[in-house]
Amino acid sequence: MILGLDIGGANTKAASADGSFVESMYLPLWKGCDLEGALEAIRRRAGTADAVGVTITGELADCYGSKKEGVERIAGEAKKVFPQAVFYGIDGEFHSDVSDYRLFSAANWSASARFIGAAHKNVILIDIGSTTTDIIPIVDGVPAARLTDFERLSRGELIYAGALRTSVAALLQKAELRGKAVRTSSELFALTGDVNLLLGNISEEDYTCDAPDGGPKSREGAALRMARVVCCDLEEMTVAEAVELARQAYRKQVDDLKDGIAEVAERHGLKGAVVCGMGDFIGRDALAEMGMPFTLASGIYGKHISRVFPAFAVARLLSASLERS
């Protein structure tokens, strides 16, 4: 088995190159979660791995004093469990160590884009996870995005909003309710997980991250959290009004995504997209409104692979690299 790992700040994902093994676990590194123990559990469940490719995205977690420290500590934990592990860099190569940490910082989008680029030479890859959205231009089969998150944020290639963990107040500063414009509270009262649960975009089981209030990940629980965004509860606000608030938050997220896609498409002259990630429905809705042709990765590889796409991509890239050598 050739195994791919995508170790993020909130989620750790694994997939085999043949797609027979897939796993994703909510593992917030900033809370001091046991990364080594989680990787050991993956190792046991996956079985013998002949080769392991790792991509790192958790280095920005604020349990680390710098990206360098984050990359080195995550790589160290991976090597304890998988001594054979090699690390994918934004140069498109695999490395036995992470001495030049800048090659490995937030490199998972590059693995996905290089894998997609082999089949779709000129396309936009849109990966919408629980936390962020990558909008990656692929030109002549090669990722054409800038190499740091800071640079990508400045060019519409990274939107720091996802399908679960984004604060509703970060998306929506003002809502229209009862015929009034109402400012929202900047407290962490509700997440996009609550939005998407209320709108039927995800199931209760899909809501894998912590709810802000630690309460139930149910429709009523989500409605209460949404009510708090405008300083209400469910005695002061109806569930129907909470759903309306969710619709407005979702509308804002779709519009923000459309702006990013349009910026990237115009810059590179790209006219189609491939969408993956657990929030692919957001990309689907944005692209449909834009009239841009798109392919859902879930339709090709299955929903389970789409949700862990960078892990799958790094496994496939490593497999191809080993075949060439």
Phi, psi and chi 1 to 4 in degrees:
 res  aa     phi    psi   chi1   chi2   chi3   chi4
   1 MET       -  137.9  174.1 -170.6  -71.9      -
   2 ILE  -106.7  121.6  -63.8  175.4      -      -
   3 LEU  -110.8  138.3 -174.4   65.8      -      -
   4 GLY  -113.4  139.1      -      -      -      -
   5 LEU  -123.8  136.9  -62.4  171.5      -      -
   6 ASP  -122.1  103.4  177.0   20.2      -      -
   7 ILE  -100.6  105.2  -56.3  175.2      -      -
   8 GLY  -104.5  178.3      -      -      -      -
   9 GLY   -72.5  -30.9      -      -      -      -
  10 ALA  -110.2  -29.7      -      -      -      -
  11 ASN  -134.4  141.8  -61.4  -77.8      -      -
  12 THR  -114.4  128.1  -68.8      -      -      -
  13 LYS  -125.2  150.0  -58.5  171.0 -176.9  176.8
  14 ALA  -141.3  146.4      -      -      -      -
  15 ALA  -156.3  145.5      -      -      -      -
  16 SER   -88.1  158.3   60.8      -      -      -
  17 ALA   -63.6  -29.0      -      -      -      -
  18 ASP   -90.2    0.3   63.3    2.9      -      -
  19 GLY    77.2    5.3      -      -      -      -
  20 SER   -77.0  -21.4   62.6      -      -      -
  21 PHE  -124.9  126.5  176.7   79.1      -      -
  22 VAL  -141.7  134.7  173.3      -      -      -
  23 GLU  -151.6  144.3 -176.7  153.9  -23.2      -
  24 SER  -140.3  132.1  177.9      -      -      -
  25 MET  -133.0  138.8   59.8  176.9   69.7      -
  26 TYR   -73.0  117.8  178.2   58.4      -      -
  27 LEU  -143.5   79.5 -165.7   75.5      -      -
  28 PRO   -69.3  104.2   23.8  -30.9      -      -
  29 LEU   -62.7  -31.8  -63.0 -177.5      -      -
  30 TRP   -68.5  -12.9   66.7   91.0      -      -
  31 LYS   -92.6    7.3  -68.9 -172.4  173.7 -177.3
  32 GLY    78.7   24.6      -      -      -      -
  33 CYS   -61.8  153.2  -71.2      -      -      -
  34 ASP   -83.1   88.9 -178.9    8.9      -      -
  35 LEU   -64.8  -43.3  176.2   58.1      -      -
  36 GLU   -59.4  -43.7 -178.6 -177.5   -9.2      -
  37 GLY   -63.7  -38.9      -      -      -      -
  38 ALA   -65.9  -42.0      -      -      -      -
  39 LEU   -66.6  -36.1  -66.7  174.9      -      -
  40 GLU   -63.8  -39.3  178.5   61.3   34.3      -
  41 ALA   -64.1  -40.2      -      -      -      -
  42 ILE   -63.2  -42.9  -71.2  171.9      -      -
  43 ARG   -58.7  -44.1 -173.9 -166.6   65.2   78.7
  44 ARG   -65.4  -42.7  -70.3 -164.9  -56.9  -91.3
  45 ARG   -73.5  -33.7  -72.6 -168.8  -76.6  -90.9
  46 ALA   -75.0  -30.6      -      -      -      -
  47 GLY    88.6 -168.2      -      -      -      -
  48 THR   -65.1  125.6  -58.3      -      -      -
  49 ALA  -108.9  121.0      -      -      -      -
  50 ASP   -73.1  -29.4  -58.2  -57.0      -      -
  51 ALA  -151.4  148.6      -      -      -      -
  52 VAL  -134.9  123.5  178.9      -      -      -
  53 GLY  -107.5  137.2      -      -      -      -
  54 VAL  -125.0  134.3 -179.1      -      -      -
  55 THR  -119.6  141.3 -176.1      -      -      -
  56 ILE  -115.8  130.3  -63.7  171.3      -      -
  57 THR  -134.8    3.0   60.6      -      -      -
  58 GLY   -94.2    7.3      -      -      -      -
  59 GLU   -68.6  -17.3   72.9  -72.5  -26.0      -
  60 LEU   -84.9   -8.4 -166.1   60.0      -      -
  61 ALA   -54.5  137.5      -      -      -      -
  62 ASP   -79.1   12.6   53.9   16.9      -      -
  63 CYS   -81.1   -9.4   53.4      -      -      -
  64 TYR  -108.1  143.2  -53.4  124.1      -      -
  65 GLY   -77.3  -17.6      -      -      -      -
  66 SER  -159.2  165.4   65.8      -      -      -
  67 LYS   -63.4  -37.7  -68.6 -177.0  179.0 -178.7
  68 LYS   -58.7  -47.4 -178.3  176.1 -174.2  -67.5
  69 GLU   -61.8  -41.8  178.0 -169.0  -12.1      -
  70 GLY   -62.6  -48.3      -      -      -      -
  71 VAL   -59.6  -46.1  167.3      -      -      -
  72 GLU   -66.6  -41.0  -70.0  175.2  -11.6      -
  73 ARG   -70.7  -40.5  -74.7  178.3   56.5 -176.5
  74 ILE   -64.8  -45.0  -68.7  169.0      -      -
  75 ALA   -61.4  -39.3      -      -      -      -
  76 GLY   -62.2  -41.9      -      -      -      -
  77 GLU   -64.9  -40.1  -62.7  -66.3  -75.6      -
  78 ALA   -62.8  -41.5      -      -      -      -
  79 LYS   -67.7  -29.8  -82.4  -73.6 -165.7 -179.2
  80 LYS   -62.3  -39.3  -71.9  179.1 -173.4  177.0
  81 VAL   -90.0  -37.6  178.8      -      -      -
  82 PHE  -123.6   83.1  -61.6  101.0      -      -
  83 PRO   -57.7  -24.5  -22.0   33.2      -      -
  84 GLN   -84.1    1.2   73.1  -86.0   45.3      -
  85 ALA   -62.7  140.7      -      -      -      -
  86 VAL  -122.1  156.1  -69.9      -      -      -
  87 PHE  -116.1  129.7  -59.0   91.7      -      -
  88 TYR   -82.3  131.5  178.4   83.8      -      -
  89 GLY  -111.1  163.7      -      -      -      -
  90 ILE   -68.9   -5.5   53.8  175.1      -      -
  91 ASP   -81.6   -0.9   58.3   -6.0      -      -
  92 GLY    82.0   11.9      -      -      -      -
  93 GLU  -116.9  161.4  -57.9  -66.9  -25.0      -
  94 PHE  -100.9  140.4  -72.4   94.6      -      -
  95 HIS  -129.0  146.5  -57.1 -101.5      -      -
  96 SER   -80.4  -17.9   58.9      -      -      -
  97 ASP  -141.4  175.5   61.4   54.5      -      -
  98 VAL  -118.4   39.4  -67.1      -      -      -
  99 SER   -60.5  -36.2   53.3      -      -      -
 100 ASP   -98.2   84.9 -176.1   -0.3      -      -
 101 TYR   -59.5  -25.5   77.1   93.6      -      -
 102 ARG   -63.9  -24.8  -67.6  177.4 -177.1   84.7
 103 LEU   -67.8  -23.2  -76.6  175.1      -      -
 104 PHE  -112.0   -9.1  -49.5   99.3      -      -
 105 SER   -69.5  119.1  176.9      -      -      -
 106 ALA    51.6   53.4      -      -      -      -
 107 ALA   -98.1    1.8      -      -      -      -
 108 ASN   -66.7  -34.8   68.5  -15.9      -      -
 109 TRP   -61.3  -34.1   61.7  -94.2      -      -
 110 SER   -66.4  -39.6  177.5      -      -      -
 111 ALA   -62.7  -46.6      -      -      -      -
 112 SER   -61.1  -43.3  -61.7      -      -      -
 113 ALA   -68.3  -38.4      -      -      -      -
 114 ARG   -67.3  -37.7  -75.6 -172.7 -175.0  -85.4
 115 PHE   -66.7  -47.1  175.5   66.5      -      -
 116 ILE   -64.9  -36.0  -73.3  -65.0      -      -
 117 GLY   -62.2  -23.8      -      -      -      -
 118 ALA   -66.2  -27.8      -      -      -      -
 119 ALA  -105.8  -32.2      -      -      -      -
 120 HIS  -120.7   97.8  -57.2  -92.7      -      -
 121 LYS   -67.7  -36.1  -62.6  -60.9 -178.0 -176.2
 122 ASN  -133.7  102.3  -65.6  -78.2      -      -
 123 VAL  -163.5  162.3   74.8      -      -      -
 124 ILE  -101.9  126.2  -60.1  172.4      -      -
 125 LEU   -93.5  124.7  172.0   65.2      -      -
 126 ILE  -118.3  115.0  -57.5  169.7      -      -
 127 ASP  -116.2  111.9 -175.2  -11.7      -      -
 128 ILE  -110.9  106.8  -53.6  173.4      -      -
 129 GLY   -99.6 -158.7      -      -      -      -
 130 SER   -72.7  -23.5   66.2      -      -      -
 131 THR  -121.4  -40.1  -50.7      -      -      -
 132 THR  -134.1  168.9   62.3      -      -      -
 133 THR  -128.9  121.2  -62.5      -      -      -
 134 ASP   -97.0  134.7  -66.8  -51.3      -      -
 135 ILE  -125.5   93.4  -53.7  172.0      -      -
 136 ILE  -107.9  117.7  -53.2  -58.3      -      -
 137 PRO   -74.8  133.8   27.4  -32.8      -      -
 138 ILE  -118.2  119.9  -59.9  170.7      -      -
 139 VAL  -122.7  122.7  178.5      -      -      -
 140 ASP    54.3   37.5  -64.7  -29.8      -      -
 141 GLY    82.2    1.6      -      -      -      -
 142 VAL  -120.1  135.4  178.6      -      -      -
 143 PRO   -58.4  132.3  -19.8   29.8      -      -
 144 ALA  -113.5   15.3      -      -      -      -
 145 ALA   -78.2  159.2      -      -      -      -
 146 ARG   -67.2  161.9  -67.4  -61.3  173.1   92.9
 147 LEU   -94.9  -14.3  -60.8 -177.1      -      -
 148 THR  -114.2  155.7   70.1      -      -      -
 149 ASP   -61.4  -37.8  -78.6   -3.1      -      -
 150 PHE   -59.5  -47.3  177.4   81.9      -      -
 151 GLU   -66.5  -38.8  -69.1  174.4  -40.9      -
 152 ARG   -68.3  -34.4  -67.7 -164.5  -58.2  124.2
 153 LEU   -61.8  -30.5  -77.1  166.8      -      -
 154 SER   -82.2   -8.0   74.3      -      -      -
 155 ARG  -124.4   14.6  -69.6  168.5   62.4   84.9
 156 GLY    76.1    7.9      -      -      -      -
 157 GLU   -90.3  -10.6  -63.0  165.4   -6.3      -
 158 LEU  -141.3  125.3  172.2   61.6      -      -
 159 ILE  -117.7  121.9  -61.3  174.9      -      -
 160 TYR   -84.5   68.1 -135.5   92.0      -      -
 161 ALA  -151.4  139.4      -      -      -      -
 162 GLY  -136.2 -167.0      -      -      -      -
 163 ALA   -88.3   -9.8      -      -      -      -
 164 LEU  -128.7  -50.2  -70.7 -176.8      -      -
 165 ARG   -98.8    1.9  -63.9 -174.1   56.5 -113.6
 166 THR   -82.3  131.3  -56.1      -      -      -
 167 SER   -63.2  131.7  170.0      -      -      -
 168 VAL   -59.2  -37.2  169.9      -      -      -
 169 ALA   -66.5  -25.2      -      -      -      -
 170 ALA   -71.4  -26.8      -      -      -      -
 171 LEU   -87.1  -41.8  -74.5  175.2      -      -
 172 LEU  -124.0  104.5 -166.5   66.0      -      -
 173 GLN   -87.0  -19.5  -73.9   76.1   51.1      -
 174 LYS  -148.2  136.7 -170.3  177.6  -73.3 -173.0
 175 ALA  -121.9  158.9      -      -      -      -
 176 GLU  -106.6  111.1  -65.2  -71.0  -28.1      -
 177 LEU  -139.4  136.5  -69.6  169.0      -      -
 178 ARG    53.2   36.7  -59.4  176.1 -172.3  173.4
 179 GLY    74.5   14.2      -      -      -      -
 180 LYS  -126.3  149.6  -58.7  175.2 -177.5  178.8
 181 ALA   -85.5  120.1      -      -      -      -
 182 VAL  -119.8  124.4 -176.8      -      -      -
 183 ARG   -71.0  148.6  -64.7 -174.0 -175.1  -82.8
 184 THR   -96.4  158.3   59.0      -      -      -
 185 SER   -82.8  136.3  167.0      -      -      -
 186 SER   -82.7    5.4   61.8      -      -      -
 187 GLU   -66.0  155.5  -67.5  -77.3   -4.0      -
 188 LEU   -82.8   76.5 -176.7   57.4      -      -
 189 PHE   -93.3  -35.4  -80.1  139.2      -      -
 190 ALA  -146.3  155.3      -      -      -      -
 191 LEU  -120.9  168.8  -58.7  175.3      -      -
 192 THR   -63.7  -22.1   45.3      -      -      -
 193 GLY   -59.6  -38.9      -      -      -      -
 194 ASP   -68.2  -41.3  -62.4  -55.3      -      -
 195 VAL   -57.0  -52.4  167.9      -      -      -
 196 ASN   -73.4  -27.6  -71.6  -46.3      -      -
 197 LEU   -68.2  -44.5 -175.6   58.5      -      -
 198 LEU   -64.4  -33.8  -79.2  174.7      -      -
 199 LEU   -87.4   -1.5  -62.8 -178.3      -      -
 200 GLY    79.5   15.0      -      -      -      -
 201 ASN   -79.7  -24.8  -66.9  -32.3      -      -
 202 ILE  -134.6  164.0   63.9  170.2      -      -
 203 SER   -96.5  169.8   67.4      -      -      -
 204 GLU   -59.9  -34.7  -66.8 -178.4   15.8      -
 205 GLU   -69.0  -29.2  -68.6   72.3   26.4      -
 206 ASP   -70.8  -22.5  -67.7  -32.3      -      -
 207 TYR   -78.9   78.8 -164.2  148.6      -      -
 208 THR   -87.7  -21.6   54.0      -      -      -
 209 CYS   -81.7  172.0   66.2      -      -      -
 210 ASP   -70.5  138.0  -62.4  -36.9      -      -
 211 ALA   -73.6  144.7      -      -      -      -
 212 PRO   -55.9  -35.8  -26.7   34.9      -      -
 213 ASP   -97.2    4.1   59.7   -3.3      -      -
 214 GLY    69.7    9.5      -      -      -      -
 215 GLY   -84.6 -174.3      -      -      -      -
 216 PRO   -67.7  143.0   22.5  -32.3      -      -
 217 LYS   -92.1   61.4  -60.0  171.0 -172.2  178.6
 218 SER  -119.1  172.8   61.5      -      -      -
 219 ARG   -61.3  -43.4 -176.9  173.6  175.3   81.6
 220 GLU   -67.7  -40.1 -175.8  174.4   -1.5      -
 221 GLY   -62.1  -42.7      -      -      -      -
 222 ALA   -65.8  -39.8      -      -      -      -
 223 ALA   -63.4  -40.9      -      -      -      -
 224 LEU   -63.2  -42.5  175.0   57.0      -      -
 225 ARG   -65.3  -38.5  -72.5 -173.1  -73.2  -87.5
 226 MET   -65.8  -38.8  -71.3  -60.3  -62.3      -
 227 ALA   -59.3  -38.4      -      -      -      -
 228 ARG   -64.8  -24.0  -69.4 -177.8 -179.6  130.2
 229 VAL   -59.5  -30.6  171.2      -      -      -
 230 VAL  -111.5   30.7  -73.5      -      -      -
 231 CYS    60.9   37.1  -59.1      -      -      -
 232 CYS  -120.2  176.2  -69.0      -      -      -
 233 ASP  -130.6 -172.3   57.4   20.8      -      -
 234 LEU   -84.2    5.1  -69.5 -177.5      -      -
 235 GLU   -90.0  -30.5  -66.1 -177.3    4.7      -
 236 GLU   -91.8  -23.9 -167.7  173.9   -2.2      -
 237 MET  -129.9  145.7  174.2 -179.5  -80.5      -
 238 THR   -86.9  161.6   65.8      -      -      -
 239 VAL   -61.2  -37.6  171.1      -      -      -
 240 ALA   -60.6  -38.3      -      -      -      -
 241 GLU   -69.4  -35.7  -72.9  175.2  -44.1      -
 242 ALA   -63.5  -38.4      -      -      -      -
 243 VAL   -65.6  -40.3  171.4      -      -      -
 244 GLU   -62.3  -41.0  172.4   56.1   28.7      -
 245 LEU   -61.8  -40.8 -174.3   57.6      -      -
 246 ALA   -62.1  -40.7      -      -      -      -
 247 ARG   -60.3  -41.1  -72.6 -164.2 -171.2   97.4
 248 GLN   -68.1  -38.4  -67.3 -179.8   38.5      -
 249 ALA   -64.6  -42.5      -      -      -      -
 250 TYR   -64.5  -41.4 -173.2   75.1      -      -
 251 ARG   -57.5  -41.9  174.9   75.0  -95.3  159.4
 252 LYS   -66.1  -39.7 -178.3   63.5  165.8   57.8
 253 GLN   -66.7  -42.1 -173.8  167.5   11.9      -
 254 VAL   -62.6  -42.9  169.3      -      -      -
 255 ASP   -64.5  -40.8  -72.5  -16.0      -      -
 256 ASP   -61.6  -41.1  -73.6  -11.7      -      -
 257 LEU   -65.4  -41.9  177.9   55.0      -      -
 258 LYS   -58.9  -40.2  -72.4  165.0   63.7  176.3
 259 ASP   -61.9  -44.3  -72.4  -13.8      -      -
 260 GLY   -64.3  -44.5      -      -      -      -
 261 ILE   -61.2  -45.1  -65.0  169.1      -      -
 262 ALA   -61.8  -41.1      -      -      -      -
 263 GLU   -62.6  -46.6 -177.7  178.5   -7.3      -
 264 VAL   -68.7  -42.1  170.8      -      -      -
 265 ALA   -62.6  -43.1      -      -      -      -
 266 GLU   -67.3  -40.6 -178.0  176.8    1.5      -
 267 ARG   -62.0  -36.9 -177.1 -179.4  -61.4  122.6
 268 HIS  -111.9    0.0  -63.5  -82.4      -      -
 269 GLY    67.0   35.7      -      -      -      -
 270 LEU   -96.7  143.8  -61.9  171.8      -      -
 271 LYS  -125.8    8.9  -57.5 -177.6 -175.1  -56.7
 272 GLY  -151.9  168.3      -      -      -      -
 273 ALA  -144.1  154.4      -      -      -      -
 274 VAL  -117.3  132.9  175.2      -      -      -
 275 VAL  -120.1  132.1 -171.2      -      -      -
 276 CYS  -138.9  177.8   63.3      -      -      -
 277 GLY   103.7  162.4      -      -      -      -
 278 MET   -68.4  -16.7   68.1   91.1   54.8      -
 279 GLY  -103.8   29.1      -      -      -      -
 280 ASP   -60.1  -22.7   61.5   -0.3      -      -
 281 PHE   -63.7  -29.0   53.1   87.2      -      -
 282 ILE   -67.9  -44.1  -53.0  171.6      -      -
 283 GLY   -63.8  -40.4      -      -      -      -
 284 ARG   -57.2  -47.4  175.5 -157.6   64.3 -155.3
 285 ASP   -67.3  -40.7  -69.8  -11.1      -      -
 286 ALA   -64.4  -47.1      -      -      -      -
 287 LEU   -67.4  -37.3  -69.1  161.2      -      -
 288 ALA   -62.3  -41.7      -      -      -      -
 289 GLU   -66.3  -32.3  -70.1 -177.8   10.8      -
 290 MET   -80.0  -15.3  -63.7  174.2   73.3      -
 291 GLY    73.1   24.4      -      -      -      -
 292 MET   -95.3  130.3  179.5  179.3  -73.6      -
 293 PRO   -61.8  143.4  -19.0   30.7      -      -
 294 PHE  -150.8  159.2   64.4   90.9      -      -
 295 THR  -124.7  132.1  -61.1      -      -      -
 296 LEU   -86.9  126.4  -66.2  177.7      -      -
 297 ALA   -59.4  -30.5      -      -      -      -
 298 SER   -62.8  -27.9   60.0      -      -      -
 299 GLY   -74.3  -20.3      -      -      -      -
 300 ILE   -98.2  -48.1  -57.1  172.1      -      -
 301 TYR  -106.3  -10.9  -56.5  102.1      -      -
 302 GLY   100.0  151.7      -      -      -      -
 303 LYS   -61.4  -37.9 -169.3  173.4 -176.8  178.7
 304 HIS   -65.0  -36.4   61.5  -54.8      -      -
 305 ILE   -73.8  -42.5  -66.4  -68.8      -      -
 306 SER   -55.3  -36.0  177.3      -      -      -
 307 ARG   -74.3  -16.5  -69.0 -173.9  169.3 -155.8
 308 VAL  -125.4   36.7  -61.4      -      -      -
 309 PHE   -58.1  -42.5 -156.9   75.9      -      -
 310 PRO   -60.6  -37.0  -24.9   36.2      -      -
 311 ALA   -64.4  -43.4      -      -      -      -
 312 PHE   -63.8  -44.2  176.2   67.2      -      -
 313 ALA   -62.7  -42.7      -      -      -      -
 314 VAL   -68.0  -33.2   80.9      -      -      -
 315 ALA   -65.7  -42.7      -      -      -      -
 316 ARG   -67.2  -39.1  -67.6  -69.3  -69.6  -94.0
 317 LEU   -64.9  -40.9  -68.7  171.9      -      -
 318 LEU   -65.0  -41.0 -180.0   55.3      -      -
 319 SER   -58.7  -44.7  178.1      -      -      -
 320 ALA   -65.3  -38.9      -      -      -      -
 321 SER   -63.4  -41.7  175.5      -      -      -
 322 LEU   -68.0  -35.8  -67.9  171.9      -      -
 323 GLU   -65.5  -38.4  -73.0  176.2    5.2      -
 324 ARG   -67.0  -33.2  -70.6 -166.7  -60.5  -89.4
 325 SER   -85.7      -   61.3      -      -      -
